[in-house]
Amino acid sequence: MRRLPPLGALRAFEAAARRLSFKDAAEELGLTPTAISHHVRLLEDHCGVKLFRRRPRPLALTLAGEKLLPGLRSGFDAFAAALSSIGRAGAGAPLRVTSTNAFASRWLAPRLGGWRASHPGVPLSVIGTDRILRPDEVDLAIRYARSPPPGAERELFRDRHYPVYSRHLVAAGGPIASPADLARYPLIQYDWLAKDPTSPNWKRWFAAAGGAAAPWTIAFSFREEAHAIEAALAGQGVMLCSDVVVADELASGALIKALDFGLSGYAFYPVFAPDHPRREILDAFVHWLRGMVGSG
């Protein structure tokens, strides 16, 4: 008979060890950090060893914790795959697709009619989130990254970030002919890529474009890219934005490139497990995505 600790303790340790944060693990599992700590201590008591070094910060795994994590992660992945194979193998089950909120709302959603027309028996469940979901939460992820993440298919496309604005904004402040002209306008920024020093932001754009003759400041900062785009569409300021995410708005004239100089962005990669039980339909979805890229 197997002598195992409670499943809750194992889940708490795996999440905390993967994220190296009790707070983030608690958010992922819908618990409190205190509950995560309690579960981890139960597991440590069961194992008879410490699994984390809690002081000094940041949180770190002990040698025992490092030894335990890979096997536990593989076990959870195996559970997820087994459950997926029996619970989601039906042809009519929704295909769970995740991407960033902005990409889901601005690029993917307007094109889903094409998927429905070619695959009417395969409904989609689109999950817009900037969080990387676990394998049991999603069938296919469209990841936005500078380099290919593990398990990624060939990239769909790579974007550039340009200053864009609503035509109603410029009418009030005069034409934009150079980077210096942007200093006269409110600037909009979103910060979910702030931890990446190579992310396309205003500071890097001005430096690469030759700077600005007058001081510039960020008037509005948003956590979500989609919210920043809404502010730009409403004429609240100039936003540095992905030309992929707002491709339709640029094509319709709802947004206009202020200048033709752009910063290189990231690529969009489809990612799914190679042994996924619905591999055939996932391949079909990726093929459809590539067709949508080619058609604009």
Residue pairs with C-beta under 8 A, 6 or more apart in sequence:
4 10
5 42
5 43
5 46
5 47
6 39
6 42
8 39
9 39
9 40
9 42
9 43
9 46
10 43
10 72
11 29
11 39
11 76
12 25
12 29
12 31
12 35
12 36
12 39
12 40
12 43
13 39
13 40
13 43
13 51
13 65
13 68
13 69
13 72
14 69
14 72
14 73
14 76
15 24
15 25
15 28
15 29
15 36
16 22
16 24
16 25
16 36
16 40
16 52
16 59
17 51
17 52
17 61
17 65
17 68
17 69
17 72
18 25
18 69
18 73
19 25
19 28
20 58
20 59
20 60
20 61
21 59
22 33
22 36
22 37
22 40
22 59
23 33
25 31
25 33
25 36
26 32
26 33
26 35
26 36
29 36
31 39
40 51
40 52
43 51
44 50
44 51
47 64
47 68
49 62
49 64
50 62
50 64
50 65
51 61
51 62
51 64
51 65
51 68
52 59
52 60
52 61
52 62
52 65
53 59
53 60
53 61
53 62
61 69
76 134
76 136
77 135
79 136
80 134
80 135
80 136
81 135
81 273
81 275
81 277
83 136
84 136
84 139
84 276
84 277
85 277
88 139
88 277
88 278
89 277
89 278
91 121
91 122
92 121
92 122
92 123
93 278
94 123
94 124
94 125
95 122
95 123
95 124
95 125
95 139
95 140
95 278
95 281
95 282
95 285
96 124
96 125
96 127
96 137
96 138
96 139
96 140
97 108
97 124
97 125
97 126
97 127
97 138
97 139
97 140
97 141
97 142
97 285
98 126
98 127
98 128
98 129
98 133
98 137
98 138
98 140
98 141
98 142
99 108
99 126
99 127
99 128
99 141
99 142
99 143
99 144
99 268
100 128
100 129
100 130
100 142
100 144
100 225
101 128
101 129
101 130
101 224
101 225
101 226
102 224
102 225
102 226
102 229
102 242
102 245
103 128
103 142
103 144
103 244
103 245
103 268
104 126
104 127
104 128
105 128
105 226
106 226
106 229
106 245
106 246
106 247
106 248
106 249
107 244
107 245
107 247
107 248
108 126
108 142
109 126
110 248
111 292
112 124
112 126
114 288
114 291
114 292
115 122
115 124
115 285
115 288
118 288
119 281
119 284
119 285
119 288
122 281
127 133
127 137
127 138
128 226
130 192
130 224
132 141
132 143
133 141
135 273
139 272
139 276
139 278
139 282
140 270
140 271
140 272
140 282
140 285
140 286
141 270
141 271
141 272
142 156
142 268
142 269
142 270
142 271
142 289
143 149
143 152
143 268
143 269
143 270
143 271
144 266
144 267
144 268
144 269
145 152
145 266
145 267
145 269
146 196
146 198
146 266
146 267
148 155
148 267
148 269
149 269
149 271
150 271
151 271
151 272
151 273
151 274
152 269
152 270
152 271
153 269
153 270
153 271
153 272
153 286
154 269
155 267
155 268
155 269
156 267
156 268
156 269
156 270
156 289
156 290
156 293
157 244
157 267
157 268
157 293
158 264
158 265
158 266
158 267
158 268
159 242
159 243
159 244
159 245
159 265
159 266
159 267
159 268
160 200
160 242
160 243
160 262
160 263
160 264
160 265
161 200
161 205
161 240
161 241
161 242
161 243
161 262
161 263
161 264
161 265
162 240
162 241
162 243
162 257
162 258
162 259
162 260
162 261
162 262
163 176
163 182
163 205
163 238
163 239
163 240
163 241
163 257
163 258
163 259
164 232
164 238
164 239
164 240
164 241
164 246
164 249
164 250
164 255
164 256
164 257
164 258
165 176
165 185
165 232
165 235
165 237
165 238
165 239
165 255
165 256
165 258
166 232
166 233
166 234
166 235
166 254
166 255
166 256
167 253
167 256
168 235
169 185
169 235
169 236
169 237
169 238
170 176
170 256
173 184
173 185
174 181
174 184
175 181
176 182
176 185
176 238
176 258
176 259
178 259
179 206
179 209
179 210
179 211
179 212
179 259
179 261
180 212
180 213
180 214
182 212
182 216
182 238
182 258
182 259
183 212
183 213
183 214
183 215
183 216
184 214
185 237
185 238
186 219
186 220
186 236
186 237
186 238
187 202
187 216
187 217
187 218
187 219
187 220
187 237
187 238
187 239
187 240
188 218
188 219
188 220
188 221
188 222
188 228
188 231
188 232
188 236
188 237
188 238
188 239
188 240
189 201
189 202
189 218
189 220
189 221
189 222
189 228
189 239
189 240
190 221
190 222
190 223
190 224
190 225
190 227
190 228
191 221
191 222
191 223
192 223
192 224
192 225
193 199
193 200
193 201
194 201
198 204
200 240
200 263
200 264
200 265
201 240
202 216
202 218
202 240
204 263
205 240
205 261
205 263
206 212
206 216
208 261
208 263
209 259
209 261
219 236
219 237
220 228
220 231
220 236
220 237
222 228
222 231
225 241
225 242
225 245
228 239
228 241
229 239
229 241
229 245
229 246
229 249
231 237
231 239
232 238
232 239
232 241
232 255
233 249
233 254
233 255
238 258
240 263
241 255
242 265
243 250
243 262
244 265
244 268
246 255
247 296
249 255
250 256
250 257
251 296
270 285
270 286
270 289
272 279
272 282
276 282
